Amino acid sequence: MTMCLSLITIFKEIQIKYNMLRISKSVQEFADLRELAKRFTLSFGLDAVKNREAITALHRAGILFAVTQPVDVPEEPHTPPPCLLFLEIIMEFTNKLLKQDKRIVLNFLDRRIASEMPLNRGEDWQPLTNYRNSLLHGESDQPASAPKRAYTRRRKDQEHTEDAEDENEEPMDSDQEMRR
């Protein structure tokens, strides 16, 4: 939880520095914050089961910060919350979630934001789309387009037949190979 609070504090400092609630991805400090999140991710190590509770708590706290409208800011219908870009920071921790925890976090996110999202989301909603996609990555019940193989796998008996045919051919000179 300390990590998330540190990231939130730095995010707020960036907002104050630039005197704007909606900061840009292109701001160098945002890139630095993202790099810090990547480094924090490494501190969790490889044991996902051991860190399961801490990672899900970090995601929930990050989601609440990202989607909660500040009290002193008037709410505008169909515009994203001002801190929505913070989802791109906690997205760095998504690969540490177990598959079932990704579903839990996604449901948590959807309960917090679904009613506010317009059907035609613009670029301002992109952090939400990116974060949702990172949570959906690897889900078997989601339609995923698997990359096509650039080659086909041969069966062993087919390989032996082709190898035998190759041995029976006469060697070709370079002109014959080029015509082939």
C-alpha positions in Angstrom: 0.0 0.0 0.0 2.9 2.3 0.7 4.0 1.9 -3.0 0.6 3.0 -4.2 0.5 6.0 -1.9 3.9 7.0 -3.1 2.8 6.8 -6.7 -0.4 8.7 -6.0 1.6 11.4 -4.1 4.0 11.9 -7.1 1.1 11.9 -9.5 -0.5 14.7 -7.5 2.8 16.6 -7.4 2.9 16.5 -11.2 -0.6 17.9 -11.3 0.3 20.7 -9.0 3.6 21.4 -10.9 1.7 21.8 -14.2 -1.3 23.4 -12.5 -3.7 21.0 -14.3 -5.8 18.0 -13.2 -5.5 16.2 -16.5 -1.8 15.8 -17.1 -0.4 14.6 -20.4 1.4 11.3 -21.1 4.1 13.3 -22.8 5.2 15.1 -19.7 8.7 13.8 -18.7 7.7 13.5 -15.0 4.9 11.1 -16.0 7.4 8.9 -17.9 9.6 9.0 -14.8 6.7 8.0 -12.6 5.9 5.1 -14.9 9.6 4.0 -14.7 9.3 4.1 -10.9 6.3 1.9 -11.1 8.2 -0.6 -13.2 11.0 -0.6 -10.6 8.4 -1.1 -7.8 7.0 -4.0 -9.7 10.4 -5.8 -9.6 10.4 -5.6 -5.8 7.5 -8.1 -5.7 9.7 -10.9 -7.0 8.4 -14.0 -8.8 6.1 -15.5 -6.2 2.7 -14.3 -7.3 0.9 -16.3 -4.7 2.9 -14.8 -1.8 2.2 -11.3 -3.1 -1.4 -11.9 -4.2 -3.1 -9.8 -1.5 -0.7 -6.9 -1.7 -1.0 -6.7 -5.5 -4.8 -6.7 -5.6 -4.9 -4.1 -2.8 -2.5 -1.9 -4.8 -4.8 -2.2 -7.9 -7.9 -1.4 -5.9 -6.4 1.6 -4.3 -5.1 2.8 -7.6 -8.5 2.3 -9.3 -10.2 4.3 -6.5 -7.8 7.1 -6.9 -8.1 7.1 -10.7 -11.9 7.1 -10.9 -12.9 9.2 -7.9 -13.9 12.7 -8.8 -12.1 15.2 -6.4 -14.6 17.0 -4.2 -13.4 20.5 -5.2 -13.8 19.8 -8.9 -17.2 20.1 -10.6 -18.3 16.9 -12.3 -18.8 17.1 -16.0 -21.0 14.5 -17.6 -19.4 12.1 -20.0 -15.9 13.3 -19.3 -13.4 11.0 -17.7 -12.3 11.5 -14.1 -9.3 13.9 -14.0 -6.9 11.2 -12.6 -7.8 8.5 -15.0 -4.3 8.5 -16.5 -3.2 7.0 -13.2 -4.5 3.7 -14.5 -1.5 3.6 -16.8 0.7 3.7 -13.8 -0.9 0.8 -12.0 -1.1 -1.1 -15.3 2.6 -1.7 -14.8 1.6 -4.1 -11.9 -0.9 -6.1 -14.0 1.5 -8.8 -14.9 1.9 -9.6 -11.2 -1.8 -10.5 -10.9 -3.0 -14.1 -11.0 -5.5 -14.9 -13.6 -8.4 -15.1 -11.2 -7.3 -11.9 -9.5 -7.4 -10.1 -12.9 -11.1 -11.0 -13.1 -11.7 -9.7 -9.6 -9.9 -6.4 -10.3 -11.7 -6.0 -13.6 -15.1 -6.5 -11.9 -14.0 -4.0 -9.2 -13.1 -1.5 -12.0 -16.3 -2.0 -13.9 -18.4 -1.5 -10.8 -16.7 1.9 -10.2 -16.7 3.3 -13.7 -19.2 1.6 -16.0 -22.0 3.9 -15.4 -20.0 7.0 -16.2 -18.5 5.7 -19.5 -20.1 7.0 -22.7 -20.6 4.6 -25.6 -18.3 6.5 -27.9 -15.1 6.9 -25.8 -12.6 9.4 -27.1 -8.9 9.6 -26.5 -9.4 10.9 -23.0 -10.8 7.4 -22.0 -7.8 5.6 -23.5 -6.1 4.9 -20.2 -9.2 3.0 -19.1 -9.3 1.0 -22.3 -5.6 0.2 -22.0 -5.9 -0.9 -18.4 -9.0 -3.0 -19.1 -7.1 -4.7 -22.0 -4.2 -5.5 -19.7 -6.6 -7.2 -17.3 -8.2 -9.1 -20.1 -4.9 -10.3 -21.5 -4.7 -14.1 -21.3 -8.3 -14.7 -20.6 -9.6 -17.7 -22.3 -13.3 -16.6 -22.4 -12.4 -13.4 -24.2 -12.1 -13.6 -28.0 -8.4 -13.3 -28.7 -6.9 -13.4 -32.1 -3.9 -15.7 -31.9 -1.0 -14.8 -34.1 -0.8 -17.0 -37.2 2.3 -19.1 -37.6 4.6 -18.2 -40.4 5.4 -21.8 -40.9 3.7 -25.1 -40.4 4.8 -27.9 -38.3 5.8 -31.1 -40.1 5.0 -34.6 -38.8 8.1 -36.7 -38.1 7.2 -39.4 -40.7 6.8 -36.6 -43.3 10.3 -35.2 -42.4 11.9 -38.6 -42.9 10.3 -39.0 -46.3 11.5 -35.6 -47.4 15.0 -36.2 -46.1 15.2 -39.5 -48.1 14.1 -37.7 -51.2 16.7 -35.0 -50.7 19.4 -37.7 -50.4 18.4 -39.2 -53.8 18.6 -35.9 -55.6 21.8 -34.9 -57.5 23.6 -31.9 -56.2 22.7 -28.6 -58.0 25.0 -26.0 -59.2 24.3 -22.3 -58.3 22.6 -21.6 -61.6 20.1 -24.5 -61.0 19.4 -23.3 -57.5 18.6 -19.8 -58.6 16.1 -21.1 -61.2 14.4 -23.1 -58.6 
